[in-house]
Structures are given as C-alpha cells and as structure tokens.
Amino acid sequence: ERLLGGLDLPATLASGQPVLQQGLLVEVDGSVLLLAMAERLSAGTAARLANVMDNGQVRLERDGLTRQSPTRFGVVALDEGIGDDEALVATLRDRLAFDLDLSQVPPRSALADELAQQWMHRAADIEAARERIASITVPDAIVAALCGTALTLGVDSARASLLALRVARASAALDGNEAVTEDDATIAERLVLAPRATR
C-alpha cells in the first residue's frame, strides 16, 4: 500500500466513505526514487516497480475504487550486495540505463558539495537540453549501429538498445546538436551497452 497507494483509513472513517491515498510512486513524480540495498528488493516489488516505470502510471484498484495516476521518475538503485547470490533483480536491472561500479572510489573523493559545484555551471545547459531533446533526430544508420553493437556484445534485451538511443539523444541535446552524431552513439555504447556485454 505504501508503494502503490491504498485506502486512507483515517480519511475513510472521518468521511464515512472510502478514500484512496496515493502511494510513494505517485509522490515521487518528476523526481528520483532512491533504492538503498536494492539487492534485497523482492521479485514481486521489482515487478510492480517495473510495471509503473513501463506504463508511466500507477493504476490502483482497492475496495471498489479505481484511480489512475500518471508518474514519471528516475531510479537510482544502490546494489550493496557482496556475493554473487546478492544482486539486483534482473527485471529492474534491465530497465536502468547505467551500471556504475563505485567500489574503487574512495568515499571522501566524491563529496556532495564538490559534485554540486562542478555541475552548477552546467545547469543552464541541462535546462536547454531538456527543452531541445524532443526535436533531436536520429539517423537510421545510428539506430542500426546501436542495435548492431548490442547484438555483437551479446546484449539480448531490446530495452538496452532503446536506453542507448535515449542516452545518445541526451548527449546530442547537451552538445547542442540537432541530430545524434557518431560521437553521441559512441558515448551511449560505452555507458549503456558495454557494461551489459556478455561477450
């Protein structure tokens, strides 16, 4: 109920009729959901989260009431597992664009204040890229190259190619390009496809 929403018992008792309350996935709309110890996420919870990510909405049906709430959010899943048996559920991992290994980064080398200062001067560029990204075109040759690279690397999921395409478009938007270039595709291949490579 906390994740997807459910019956608001105090409001229901006060009003005398069923009242639905929104869940965390609707509250986080337009923001980022941080999953600490994501390797402990159950398969059922991961499936519910993946469904909301895929559809961009939470469909809630409780106690004879139905509500559809649109929501779009980013997900940062912190996989803190030590052994091979502790890993992020594949259902969720498949929907995340980036897989960053921070195990070799000393904790004090990446302080939040320093990172914020480094990116503050790019805030205007990022805002401009957000406005421009919908108009970025992608040549057919780039799409073919991204899909071909995925196949060559043994990346079977079509989602990986779609995520790489989105990253290439974002790179082009940040650079102020009107179309995705080979450099943008290379960045996407390195960030999205290479970490998923099975060969």
PyMOL commands that set and color helices and strands:
alter all, ss='L'
color gray80, all
select helices_A, chain A and resi 9-15+24-27+38-40+43-55+90-93+107-109+112-120+123-135+140-152+158-175+182-196
alter helices_A, ss='H'
color red, helices_A
select strands_A, chain A and resi 5-7+20-22+32-35+57-62+65-70+74-77
alter strands_A, ss='S'
color yellow, strands_A
deselect
rebuild
show_as cartoon
